[in-house]
Amino acid sequence: MNAPMPSMKTLRLSLPARLLAGSVLTLIIAGCASRTGPVQPAPIAALTTPVSAAGRPSLDAALLQRPAEPFRLGPGDELEIEVLGDVATRARVVVGPDGKIYFYVLPGLDVWGLSLAETQQLISRELQNFVREPQPVSLTLLNVQSQRVWVLGRTTKPGVYPITGPTRLLEAISLAGGPVSASSFTSLTSATGIGSRGATDEAADLSRSFVIRQGKVLPVDFNRLLRDGDLSQNIYLHSDDFIYLPSALAQEVHVLGAVGQARTVNYTSKLTLAQAVATAGGSIPNAHTTHVAIVRGSLTEPQISIVDYKGIVHGRTPDVLLEANDIVYVPFTPYRTLTRYANLILDTFARTVGANEGARAFSDEDVSISVSVGTGGTGGTGGGGTP
C-alpha cells in the first residue's frame, strides 16, 4: 500500500530554515561543480577586462585647486569675542547645536554657515541696537569642531581631525602621524612632512588606500603620493572626507551587493566564489547572478572579472578560486557599461569599509554595517541605481 503523501504543512519551512537549507544546498552544488578543481579567472577578454582601459576616472584637476570658500562656522566651534576698548566684554562662546551664539547683551545670533568676517559684521551691526556709538569687535577662532576629516587605518595616530582652512591630503595624514611602515616611506622628501614613524611589520597597504567624499571614491593614487612623493595626487580636502589606509597583512574577501548579508570573509588558500557567497547568506531572489564581478588589484588600476555564478551553482561552470583582498559583487540588475559597474562596486566597497571602520573608532564592540545599493532608478543607502 502506498504511503500517504505528506501534507503541505509538513513541507513548509520557516524562513531561517529555508535560508539554512539554501546555504547548505549552495555549498553542496558548489562542491559538485568543482570536482575538477576550481580555476582562477582567466586573463582573457571574455572573462577579465582591465577597468583602467575601460575608462576608470583619472584625478580631476579641480581637486588640486585651493578652495575659494572661506572657513564657515558650525555647531561646536569656539570663539573669543570682545568689544574693543571694553575688556569686561571679552568672552568665550561656543556655537550651539542650533547654530546660535550668545554674547554680551545680544540675543541668540544665528552664525551657522557664516564666515568669521560675516560673523564679526553681524555682531557689530546687532550691537548698534544696544549701544549709542558703534564699537569695533574683535573675533578669534579658538577651537573647531564642526569641520573635520577622518583619518583611520594604519597610521600612527588614527582619528578625527579638525580643519580650520584649506587642507591637503598630506597634511591630514601628517596630523595622524603618517602611514605605518617599516621601511617603505624613507624616500619621502622633507616637503611632504611625513616620515617613517611608528614602524611595524603591519604596514599600510597603499594600493588599497582611499579617500571617500560624499559616498564616492576619489581616484587618488596613494603609492604615487606617499611612496614616490608625487604631489599631483595631493588633493585639497573637504569637511567630512574619509581617508583610510588598510593593513597590508589583511587576508580578507569582501562580499557585497545582492546577498543575504554583505560581509567580510576570512580568506583561506582554497576559498572559492561559491563558498564566499554562501558565507554571506547566498544570493537574494532576483539577483543577476550570471554577471557576478570579482575585483582584484589596486583601487586605482583594478582588474574586474565577470563570472557566471549561476552556472557554478547549477554545475555547468567550474568554481573560481579567490585571492586575498578580492571584492566579490553580486549585482541587483544587469550592468550597462563596465566602467559604471566598476565604479559602483568600488564606491560600495569603500562606503562599507568606511562605515565599519568609523563605527569601530567610537565603539569597543565588533560592529558590522552593510551599505545597500538601490535597484533600478531608486537609490538605497548611499545611492545606487543601474550600473
C-alpha positions in Angstrom: 0.0 0.0 0.0 1.4 3.4 -0.9 2.4 5.7 1.9 0.2 8.8 2.3 1.6 12.0 0.7 2.8 14.5 3.3 0.6 17.5 3.9 1.7 20.9 2.7 2.0 21.9 6.3 4.8 19.3 6.9 6.7 20.5 3.8 6.6 24.2 4.8 9.9 25.5 6.2 10.4 28.5 8.4 12.4 31.4 6.9 15.6 30.7 8.9 15.3 27.0 7.9 14.9 28.0 4.2 17.9 30.2 4.4 20.0 27.5 6.1 18.8 24.9 3.5 19.7 27.3 0.7 23.2 27.9 2.0 23.8 24.2 2.5 22.5 23.5 -1.0 24.7 26.2 -2.5 27.8 24.6 -0.8 26.8 21.1 -1.9 26.2 22.2 -5.5 29.4 24.2 -5.5 31.3 21.2 -4.3 29.9 19.1 -7.1 30.7 21.8 -9.6 34.3 22.0 -8.5 35.2 18.2 -8.8 37.6 19.1 -11.5 39.1 21.8 -9.2 38.3 25.5 -9.0 40.1 27.6 -11.5 41.4 31.2 -11.5 39.6 33.8 -13.6 41.4 33.5 -17.0 43.2 36.7 -18.1 41.3 36.8 -21.4 38.8 39.4 -22.7 35.9 37.0 -22.3 36.4 36.9 -18.6 38.8 39.6 -17.4 38.9 43.2 -18.5 41.3 45.9 -17.1 39.0 48.6 -15.7 41.7 51.3 -16.3 41.5 50.5 -20.0 37.7 50.8 -19.9 37.8 54.4 -18.7 38.5 54.4 -15.0 38.2 58.1 -13.9 41.5 60.0 -13.5 42.2 62.6 -10.9 40.2 65.8 -11.7 42.4 68.8 -11.8 39.8 70.7 -9.8 40.6 68.6 -6.8 44.1 70.2 -6.7 42.8 73.7 -6.7 42.7 75.7 -3.4 39.1 76.1 -2.3 38.0 79.7 -2.7 35.4 79.4 0.1 36.5 80.7 3.5 36.0 78.7 6.7 32.4 78.8 7.8 31.2 78.3 11.4 29.1 75.4 12.6 28.0 73.8 15.9 30.8 73.1 18.4 33.1 75.8 17.1 34.5 78.1 19.9 35.1 81.8 19.5 36.7 84.5 21.7 34.7 87.8 21.2 35.5 91.2 22.7 34.2 94.7 22.1 37.4 96.7 21.6 38.1 99.1 24.4 36.0 97.2 26.9 37.9 94.2 28.3 34.9 93.3 30.5 33.1 92.1 27.4 35.7 89.6 26.5 34.1 86.1 26.4 34.4 82.7 25.0 31.3 81.4 23.2 30.5 78.2 21.6 28.3 77.8 18.6 25.3 75.8 19.9 23.6 72.8 18.2 21.1 75.3 16.8 23.9 77.3 15.2 23.5 80.3 17.5 25.9 82.2 19.8 25.1 84.3 22.8 27.4 87.3 23.5 27.2 90.3 25.9 23.7 91.8 25.7 22.8 90.3 22.4 20.1 87.7 21.9 21.0 84.5 20.1 22.6 85.2 16.8 22.5 82.5 14.1 26.0 82.2 12.8 25.8 78.7 11.3 27.4 78.9 7.8 28.8 82.4 8.2 32.5 83.2 7.7 34.4 84.8 10.5 34.3 88.2 8.7 30.5 87.9 8.3 30.1 86.9 11.9 32.1 89.9 13.0 30.0 92.2 10.9 26.8 90.7 12.3 27.8 91.2 15.9 28.8 94.8 15.2 25.6 95.5 13.4 23.4 94.0 16.2 25.3 95.8 18.9 24.1 99.1 17.4 20.7 98.3 18.8 22.0 98.4 22.4 24.9 100.9 22.4 25.0 104.6 21.4 28.1 104.5 19.3 29.2 101.6 17.1 32.2 99.8 18.6 34.7 97.6 16.6 34.6 93.9 17.6 37.5 91.5 17.9 36.7 87.9 17.0 39.2 84.9 17.2 38.5 81.3 16.3 39.8 79.2 19.3 38.6 75.7 18.5 37.0 73.9 15.6 34.6 71.0 16.0 32.2 71.5 13.0 34.7 70.8 10.2 36.8 67.7 10.3 38.3 64.9 8.4 38.6 61.2 9.3 42.0 59.5 9.0 41.7 55.9 10.0 43.6 52.6 9.5 47.3 52.0 9.6 48.5 55.5 10.7 50.4 56.3 13.9 47.5 58.2 15.4 44.3 57.4 13.6 41.4 59.6 14.5 39.2 62.5 13.6 41.0 65.8 13.0 39.6 69.4 12.7 40.4 71.6 9.7 40.3 75.3 10.0 41.2 76.2 6.4 42.4 74.8 3.1 44.0 71.4 4.0 45.7 69.0 1.7 45.7 65.2 1.9 49.3 65.0 3.1 48.6 67.5 5.9 45.8 65.3 7.2 47.9 62.1 7.0 50.7 64.0 8.8 48.3 65.0 11.6 47.6 61.3 12.0 51.3 60.6 12.4 52.0 59.4 8.9 51.4 55.9 7.4 52.6 53.0 9.4 55.6 51.3 7.6 58.8 49.5 8.4 60.8 50.9 5.5 58.6 51.8 2.5 58.5 55.5 3.1 62.1 56.5 3.9 62.3 58.1 0.4 59.8 60.8 1.2 61.2 64.3 0.8 61.0 66.8 3.6 58.4 68.7 1.5 55.8 66.1 2.4 56.3 66.5 6.1 55.8 62.8 6.7 58.4 60.4 8.0 58.5 56.7 8.8 57.2 56.9 12.3 55.6 54.1 14.2 57.4 51.4 12.2 55.9 48.0 12.5 55.6 44.8 10.3 51.9 45.6 9.8 52.4 48.4 7.2 49.7 50.3 5.4 48.6 48.9 2.0 48.8 52.0 -0.2 47.4 50.2 -3.3 44.1 49.8 -1.5 44.0 53.1 0.4 41.3 55.5 -0.5 39.5 58.8 0.1 35.7 59.0 0.2 33.8 62.2 -0.4 30.0 62.2 -0.3 29.9 58.5 -0.8 32.3 58.4 -3.8 35.9 57.2 -4.0 38.3 59.9 -5.3 40.9 58.4 -7.7 43.9 59.2 -5.6 47.0 57.0 -6.1 48.5 56.7 -2.6 51.5 54.8 -3.9 52.4 57.8 -6.1 51.7 60.2 -3.4 53.4 58.6 -0.4 56.0 56.3 -1.9 57.1 58.5 -4.9 56.4 61.9 -3.4 54.1 62.8 -6.4 52.4 65.9 -5.3 50.0 65.8 -8.3 48.0 63.4 -6.0 48.0 65.8 -3.1 44.3 66.9 -3.3 42.6 69.5 -1.1 40.2 68.0 1.4 36.7 68.9 2.3 34.9 68.7 5.6 33.9 65.1 6.4 36.2 63.5 3.9 37.1 60.0 5.0 40.7 58.7 4.5 41.5 55.0 5.1 44.8 53.2 4.9 44.2 49.4 5.4 46.7 46.9 6.7 49.0 45.2 4.1 48.6 42.0 6.0 44.8 41.8 5.7 43.7 38.4 4.5 40.0 39.0 3.6 37.5 38.8 0.9 34.7 41.3 0.7 31.3 40.0 -0.4 28.8 42.8 -1.4 25.7 43.5 -3.3 22.6 41.3 -3.7 23.5 38.8 -0.9 21.8 37.9 2.3 24.3 39.9 4.4 27.2 41.8 2.9 30.2 40.9 4.9 34.0 40.3 5.1 35.0 36.7 4.8 38.3 35.4 6.2 40.5 34.3 3.3 41.9 30.8 3.1 44.1 29.4 0.3 41.2 27.3 -1.1 38.3 29.8 -0.7 36.1 29.7 -3.8 33.5 32.1 -5.1 30.6 29.8 -4.2 31.9 29.4 -0.7 32.3 33.1 -0.2 28.8 33.9 -1.4 27.3 31.2 0.7 29.0 32.5 3.8 27.3 35.9 3.1 23.9 34.2 3.1 23.8 33.3 -0.6 22.4 35.5 -3.4 19.0 37.1 -2.8 16.0 36.3 -5.1 16.1 38.1 -8.5 19.8 38.9 -8.2 21.6 39.0 -11.6 23.9 36.0 -10.8 25.2 35.5 -14.4 27.4 38.6 -14.1 29.0 38.4 -10.7 32.1 40.6 -10.5 35.4 39.8 -8.9 37.5 43.0 -8.5 41.2 42.4 -7.8 44.3 44.5 -7.5 44.8 48.2 -6.6 41.8 50.5 -6.4 43.3 52.9 -8.9 44.0 50.2 -11.5 41.8 47.3 -10.7 41.1 44.2 -12.7 37.4 43.1 -13.0 36.4 39.6 -13.8 32.8 38.8 -14.8 31.8 35.3 -13.7 28.7 33.2 -14.3 27.9 32.4 -10.6 24.6 30.9 -11.7 26.4 28.4 -13.9 28.7 27.5 -11.0 25.7 26.8 -8.7 24.0 24.7 -11.3 27.2 22.7 -12.1 27.6 24.0 -15.6 30.8 26.0 -14.8 33.8 25.2 -12.7 34.1 27.2 -9.4 36.6 30.0 -9.1 39.4 30.3 -6.6 39.6 33.7 -4.9 42.6 35.7 -3.7 43.1 37.7 -0.6 41.5 41.2 -0.8 39.2 40.3 -3.7 35.9 42.2 -3.8 33.0 40.0 -4.8 29.9 41.9 -6.0 26.6 40.2 -6.8 24.6 42.7 -8.9 20.9 43.5 -8.4 20.5 44.3 -12.1 22.5 43.8 -15.3 25.2 46.3 -15.9 25.2 48.6 -18.9 28.8 49.7 -19.0 31.8 48.1 -17.4 33.2 51.4 -16.1 30.0 52.4 -14.3 29.8 48.8 -12.9 33.3 49.0 -11.6 32.8 52.5 -10.1 29.6 51.2 -8.4 31.5 48.3 -6.9 34.4 50.4 -5.6 32.1 53.0 -4.2 30.0 50.4 -2.4 33.2 48.7 -1.1 34.7 52.0 0.2 31.4 53.1 1.9 31.0 49.7 3.6 34.6 49.7 4.9 34.3 53.4 5.9 31.1 52.8 7.8 32.5 49.8 9.7 35.9 51.5 10.5 34.2 54.7 11.5 31.8 52.8 13.9 34.7 50.8 15.4 36.6 54.0 16.0 34.0 55.0 18.5 33.0 51.6 19.9 34.7 48.8 21.7 32.3 46.3 20.2 32.9 44.5 17.0 30.3 46.1 14.7 29.5 45.3 11.1 27.5 47.7 8.9 26.4 46.9 5.4 25.7 49.5 2.8 22.8 48.8 0.4 22.6 49.9 -3.2 19.3 50.7 -4.8 18.0 48.9 -7.8 16.6 50.3 -11.0 16.3 54.1 -10.7 16.0 54.3 -7.0 18.9 54.7 -4.6 19.4 52.8 -1.4 21.7 53.9 1.4 24.5 55.8 -0.2 22.8 55.9 -3.6 23.0 53.4 -6.4 20.9 52.6 -9.4 21.5 50.6 -12.5 25.3 50.4 -13.2 
